[in-house]
Amino acid sequence: MRFWNIDFLRGIAVIGMVAYNWAYALDYFGFAMPMIHAATGWLFSRTVAFMFVFIAGISFTLIRGDAIARYSKRIDHGKKILFFAFLITIITYLFDSKYTVWFGVLHLIGFSLIIMADFEKRFGNANKFLLPLAPISILLGIWVQSIITYNPFLLMFGVFPVGMATFDYLPVFPWIGYFMLGIFVGEKIFNRRKPSEYNGFGKAAVEKIAFLGRHSLGIYLLHQPVLILTLKVVGAI
């Protein structure tokens, strides 16, 4: 049994992601969507991204088994997500190389899973390090944004080159800090609890949203091609 509340929150993030990406794609194909360029649009997209990364950090703590089994499962999961991340890179490069996703949400989550699994393997329970490391990572991310460069090789760490564009960008700094905060919350709140079924108000709606959360990776991978194909067909009519 899974934690329904984590799946529910991830499902809310999925709905937000699909809504924003549809608006972004409509704007890209020439259907004016001014709200995505406004501060509220930026805040909405960053909130959705934060939810995905933070919840991924919580889920990191819920992998069961002994230390060796947990490490192996986390590494395997990270590798799987990175595989799909690199697939996204290839597809977006072929679609529009100017906006290639070199380091987006899947790259960040896959990288964070592997780095934090290795960190815990070396230092044991990472929780005692996370409270100082998380804000340091976030502040470092704010600082590196001020670096002006035309060199793309530090892109994944938050140094964004002048003149570059991308469909999706979540660099290691500051975003791994939010992943760490998710691990901290997961260890403190969820890791010692047993999953339970939701039986409150609006159960049917909650279960439908939680279903989206349980299948968030598949929805993320499938909704973009469907979206782009639909808009291309509409645009051709």
C-alpha positions as CSV (number, residue, x, y, z in Angstrom):
1,M,0.0,0.0,0.0
2,R,1.2,3.5,-0.8
3,F,0.8,6.8,1.0
4,W,-2.4,8.3,-0.6
5,N,-1.5,11.8,0.5
6,I,1.9,11.7,-1.3
7,D,0.2,10.3,-4.5
8,F,-2.6,12.9,-4.1
9,L,-0.1,15.8,-3.9
10,R,1.9,14.4,-6.9
11,G,-1.4,14.1,-8.8
12,I,-2.1,17.8,-8.1
13,A,1.4,18.6,-9.5
14,V,0.6,16.4,-12.6
15,I,-2.5,18.4,-13.3
16,G,-0.6,21.7,-12.9
17,M,2.2,20.4,-15.2
18,V,-0.2,19.4,-17.9
19,A,-2.2,22.7,-17.7
20,Y,1.0,24.8,-17.8
21,N,2.6,22.8,-20.6
22,W,-0.6,23.0,-22.7
23,A,-0.6,26.8,-22.3
24,Y,3.1,27.0,-23.1
25,A,2.7,24.8,-26.2
26,L,-0.2,26.9,-27.4
27,D,1.9,30.0,-27.0
28,Y,4.8,28.4,-28.8
29,F,2.6,27.5,-31.8
30,G,1.3,31.0,-32.1
31,F,-1.8,31.0,-29.9
32,A,-1.1,34.0,-27.6
33,M,-1.1,32.9,-23.9
34,P,0.2,36.1,-22.1
35,M,-0.3,34.6,-18.7
36,I,2.7,32.2,-19.0
37,H,5.0,35.3,-19.5
38,A,3.6,37.1,-16.5
39,A,5.0,36.8,-13.0
40,T,2.0,34.6,-12.0
41,G,2.8,32.1,-14.8
42,W,6.4,31.9,-13.7
43,L,5.4,31.4,-10.1
44,F,2.9,28.7,-11.1
45,S,5.5,26.8,-13.1
46,R,8.1,27.0,-10.3
47,T,5.5,25.9,-7.7
48,V,4.7,22.8,-9.8
49,A,8.4,22.1,-10.2
50,F,9.0,22.5,-6.5
51,M,6.2,20.0,-5.7
52,F,7.7,17.3,-8.0
53,V,11.2,17.7,-6.6
54,F,10.1,18.0,-3.0
55,I,7.8,14.9,-3.3
56,A,10.6,13.0,-5.0
57,G,12.8,13.7,-2.0
58,I,10.0,12.4,0.3
59,S,9.7,9.3,-1.8
60,F,13.4,8.7,-1.6
61,T,12.9,7.9,2.1
62,L,10.1,5.4,1.5
63,I,12.1,2.8,-0.3
64,R,12.2,-0.2,2.0
65,G,14.8,-2.9,2.8
66,D,18.2,-3.0,4.3
67,A,20.9,-0.5,3.5
68,I,22.2,-2.5,0.5
69,A,18.7,-3.0,-0.9
70,R,17.7,0.6,-0.5
71,Y,20.9,1.8,-2.2
72,S,20.4,-0.6,-5.1
73,K,16.8,0.4,-5.6
74,R,17.6,4.1,-5.5
75,I,20.4,3.8,-7.9
76,D,18.3,1.7,-10.3
77,H,15.4,4.2,-10.1
78,G,17.8,7.1,-10.7
79,K,19.3,5.4,-13.7
80,K,15.8,4.7,-15.1
81,I,14.7,8.3,-14.7
82,L,18.0,9.6,-16.3
83,F,17.4,7.3,-19.3
84,F,14.0,8.9,-19.9
85,A,15.6,12.3,-19.2
86,F,18.2,11.8,-22.0
87,L,15.4,10.6,-24.2
88,I,13.7,13.9,-23.6
89,T,16.9,15.7,-24.5
90,I,17.1,13.8,-27.8
91,I,13.5,14.3,-28.7
92,T,13.5,18.1,-27.9
93,Y,16.8,18.5,-29.9
94,L,15.2,16.8,-32.9
95,F,12.0,18.9,-32.5
96,D,13.6,22.3,-32.0
97,S,17.3,22.3,-31.2
98,K,17.2,25.9,-30.1
99,Y,15.1,24.9,-27.1
100,T,16.7,21.6,-26.2
101,V,16.1,20.3,-22.7
102,W,19.6,19.7,-21.5
103,F,18.9,19.5,-17.8
104,G,15.2,19.5,-16.9
105,V,13.1,18.1,-14.1
106,L,13.8,14.4,-14.9
107,H,17.6,15.1,-15.2
108,L,17.5,16.8,-11.8
109,I,15.5,14.1,-10.0
110,G,17.5,11.2,-11.5
111,F,20.8,13.0,-10.6
112,S,19.5,13.8,-7.1
113,L,18.5,10.2,-6.5
114,I,21.9,8.8,-7.4
115,I,23.9,11.5,-5.6
116,M,21.9,11.3,-2.4
117,A,21.9,7.4,-2.4
118,D,25.7,7.5,-2.6
119,F,25.8,10.2,0.1
120,E,23.7,8.1,2.5
121,K,25.8,5.0,1.7
122,R,29.0,6.9,2.6
123,F,27.7,8.8,5.7
124,G,24.8,6.8,7.0
125,N,21.5,8.6,7.7
126,A,21.8,11.8,5.8
127,N,19.2,13.7,7.8
128,K,21.7,15.3,10.2
129,F,23.5,16.9,7.3
130,L,20.4,18.1,5.4
131,L,19.3,21.1,7.3
132,P,22.6,22.9,6.7
133,L,23.2,21.5,3.2
134,A,19.7,22.3,1.8
135,P,19.8,26.0,2.4
136,I,23.5,26.2,1.3
137,S,22.5,24.5,-2.0
138,I,19.5,26.9,-2.4
139,L,21.7,30.0,-1.6
140,L,24.4,28.7,-3.9
141,G,21.8,28.4,-6.7
142,I,20.9,32.1,-6.2
143,W,24.5,33.1,-6.3
144,V,25.5,31.2,-9.5
145,Q,22.6,32.8,-11.4
146,S,24.6,36.1,-11.2
147,I,27.6,34.5,-13.1
148,I,27.7,35.8,-16.7
149,T,29.1,33.3,-19.2
150,Y,28.7,32.0,-22.8
151,N,30.1,28.6,-21.8
152,P,27.4,25.9,-21.5
153,F,29.5,23.3,-19.5
154,L,28.3,24.5,-16.1
155,L,24.6,24.6,-17.3
156,M,23.6,21.7,-15.0
157,F,24.9,23.5,-11.9
158,G,22.9,26.6,-12.5
159,V,25.2,28.8,-14.6
160,F,22.9,29.6,-17.5
161,P,24.8,30.9,-20.6
162,V,23.9,34.2,-22.2
163,G,21.6,33.8,-25.2
164,M,20.6,30.2,-24.5
165,A,17.0,29.0,-24.4
166,T,15.3,25.8,-23.3
167,F,11.8,24.3,-22.8
168,D,12.7,23.1,-19.3
169,Y,15.5,23.9,-16.9
170,L,16.0,22.7,-13.3
171,P,19.7,22.9,-12.4
172,V,21.4,21.1,-9.5
173,F,21.6,24.4,-7.6
174,P,19.3,25.4,-6.1
175,W,16.9,22.5,-6.8
176,I,18.8,19.7,-5.1
177,G,18.3,21.7,-1.9
178,Y,14.5,21.2,-2.3
179,F,15.1,17.5,-2.9
180,M,17.1,17.5,0.4
181,L,14.2,19.2,2.2
182,G,11.9,16.5,0.9
183,I,14.2,13.8,2.3
184,F,14.3,15.6,5.7
185,V,10.4,15.8,5.8
186,G,10.2,12.2,4.6
187,E,12.5,10.9,7.4
188,K,10.7,13.0,10.1
189,I,7.1,12.5,9.1
190,F,6.5,9.6,6.7
191,N,9.3,7.1,7.2
192,R,8.0,5.9,10.5
193,R,4.3,5.8,9.5
194,K,2.4,3.0,7.8
195,P,0.5,3.8,4.6
196,S,-3.2,4.1,5.0
197,E,-6.3,4.3,2.8
198,Y,-8.2,7.6,2.5
199,N,-11.8,7.3,3.6
200,G,-12.8,11.0,4.0
201,F,-14.8,13.5,2.0
202,G,-14.6,13.3,-1.8
203,K,-12.9,9.9,-1.7
204,A,-13.6,9.2,-5.4
205,A,-12.1,12.5,-6.5
206,V,-9.1,12.0,-4.2
207,E,-8.5,8.5,-5.6
208,K,-8.6,9.7,-9.2
209,I,-6.1,12.4,-8.5
210,A,-3.9,10.0,-6.5
211,F,-4.0,7.7,-9.6
212,L,-2.5,10.4,-11.6
213,G,0.2,10.8,-9.0
214,R,1.0,7.1,-9.1
215,H,1.6,7.3,-12.8
216,S,3.2,10.7,-13.0
217,L,6.3,9.5,-15.0
218,G,4.2,7.9,-17.7
219,I,1.9,10.9,-18.0
220,Y,4.9,13.2,-18.2
221,L,6.5,11.2,-21.0
222,L,3.3,10.7,-23.0
223,H,1.4,14.0,-22.7
224,Q,4.0,16.1,-24.5
225,P,4.0,14.1,-27.8
226,V,0.2,14.0,-27.7
227,L,0.1,17.7,-27.0
228,I,2.5,18.6,-29.9
229,L,0.8,16.2,-32.4
230,T,-2.6,17.6,-31.5
231,L,-1.5,21.2,-32.0
232,K,0.3,20.4,-35.3
233,V,-2.9,18.8,-36.6
234,V,-5.0,21.7,-35.4
235,G,-2.5,24.2,-37.0
236,A,-2.6,22.3,-40.3
237,I,-6.4,22.5,-40.6
